[in-house]
Amino acid sequence: MKLVRPTARIVVPAPNISIADPIATAATAPEQAADGVKDTSIAPPVPSEPISPPRLDAAYLHNPAPEYPLESRRLREQGSVLLRVEVSTQGSALTIVIEQSSGWRLLDNSAVDAVKHWRFVPARRGADPIEAWVLVPIDFELSG
């Protein structure tokens, strides 16, 4: 009988980007003038510069895949973790939220631990870096 050691494969698909534009989403309420009459005219929208989302796929960032925990391999745990990551203006992860668990604590923790150390290209409004959220899916698969 020949024992085959399972090989681990961790796939990090392209991220799903989500940026909230406070200028575009702000509501404009009518203001009350000094004479008590409400101004019902709506101010013209303030033009905003185009927004480019944060990126984690630039070749020079060298973001290593999460480690496949040895105990998870032994127990044949597999699954997908979806992380929501707030990216700073410097390109680091400010906040990491498990949006969807793999169902296995060790896999979820491994994904979070890896992404904590990843570098991102920050989102930009025009030429200025801005904070923004990005969804990062990570799949843990065993083969063999």
C-alpha positions in Angstrom: 0.0 0.0 0.0 1.4 3.3 -1.0 0.6 6.4 1.0 0.0 9.6 -0.9 0.6 12.8 0.9 -2.1 15.3 0.0 -0.9 18.5 -1.6 -2.4 21.8 -0.6 -3.5 24.5 -3.0 -4.4 28.0 -1.9 -6.1 30.1 -4.5 -6.4 33.9 -4.1 -8.8 35.0 -6.9 -9.1 38.6 -8.1 -10.5 40.9 -5.4 -14.0 42.4 -5.5 -13.6 46.2 -5.0 -16.0 48.3 -3.0 -15.5 52.1 -2.6 -17.9 54.4 -0.9 -17.8 57.9 -2.4 -18.9 60.3 0.3 -19.5 63.1 -2.2 -21.7 61.0 -4.5 -23.7 59.5 -1.6 -24.2 62.5 0.6 -27.8 63.7 0.7 -28.4 67.4 0.3 -31.2 68.6 2.6 -32.9 71.9 2.1 -31.6 74.6 4.4 -33.7 77.1 6.3 -32.9 80.7 5.6 -32.8 83.4 8.3 -36.3 84.5 7.3 -37.7 81.0 8.2 -38.3 80.0 4.5 -36.7 76.7 3.4 -34.6 76.9 0.3 -35.9 74.1 -1.9 -33.3 74.5 -4.6 -30.7 71.7 -4.7 -27.1 72.7 -5.1 -25.4 71.4 -8.2 -23.4 68.2 -7.6 -19.7 68.8 -6.8 -17.7 67.1 -9.5 -15.5 64.5 -8.1 -12.3 63.1 -9.5 -12.4 59.5 -10.8 -11.7 56.8 -8.1 -9.4 53.9 -8.8 -9.9 50.9 -6.4 -7.2 49.4 -4.2 -5.2 46.5 -5.7 -3.4 43.5 -4.3 -2.3 41.9 -7.5 0.6 44.2 -8.5 3.7 41.9 -9.1 6.0 44.0 -6.9 3.9 43.6 -3.8 5.0 40.0 -3.1 1.9 39.0 -1.1 2.5 35.3 -0.1 -0.4 32.9 0.1 -1.6 32.0 3.5 -0.1 28.9 5.1 -2.2 25.8 5.0 -2.3 24.8 8.7 -0.8 21.3 9.3 -3.7 20.3 11.6 -6.2 21.4 8.9 -4.3 19.3 6.3 -4.3 16.3 8.6 -8.1 16.7 9.3 -8.7 17.3 5.5 -10.3 20.7 6.2 -11.1 22.7 3.1 -13.1 25.8 2.3 -13.2 29.4 1.1 -12.8 32.5 3.3 -14.0 35.9 2.2 -12.3 38.8 3.9 -13.3 42.4 3.8 -10.2 44.5 4.1 -10.0 48.2 4.8 -6.9 49.5 2.9 -5.0 52.6 4.3 -3.7 55.4 2.2 -0.2 53.8 2.7 -1.4 50.4 1.3 -1.6 48.4 4.6 -4.6 46.6 6.0 -6.3 48.7 8.6 -9.2 46.4 9.4 -9.9 42.8 8.4 -13.4 41.4 8.8 -14.3 37.8 8.0 -17.2 38.4 5.7 -17.8 34.6 5.1 -16.1 31.9 7.1 -14.7 28.7 5.6 -16.3 26.8 8.4 -12.9 26.0 9.9 -11.3 28.3 12.5 -7.7 27.4 11.6 -8.3 28.2 7.9 -10.0 31.5 8.7 -7.2 32.5 11.1 -4.5 31.6 8.6 -6.2 33.8 5.9 -6.5 36.7 8.3 -2.9 36.3 9.6 -1.5 36.4 6.0 -3.6 39.3 4.8 -2.5 41.4 7.9 1.0 41.5 6.4 0.0 42.0 2.8 0.7 45.3 1.0 -1.9 46.9 -1.3 -1.8 49.6 -3.9 -4.1 52.1 -2.2 -7.3 53.4 -3.9 -7.0 56.8 -5.4 -9.3 59.7 -6.0 -7.5 61.4 -8.8 -3.9 61.5 -7.8 -4.6 61.4 -4.0 -4.6 58.0 -2.1 -7.8 57.3 -0.1 -8.9 54.6 2.3 -11.2 52.0 0.8 -12.5 48.5 1.3 -11.7 45.5 -0.8 -13.1 41.9 -0.7 -10.4 39.2 -0.8 -11.5 35.6 -1.4 -9.1 32.8 -0.4 -9.7 29.2 -1.2 -8.0 26.4 0.7 -8.1 23.1 -1.3 -6.5 19.7 -0.8 -5.8 17.5 -3.7 -4.5 13.9 -3.8 
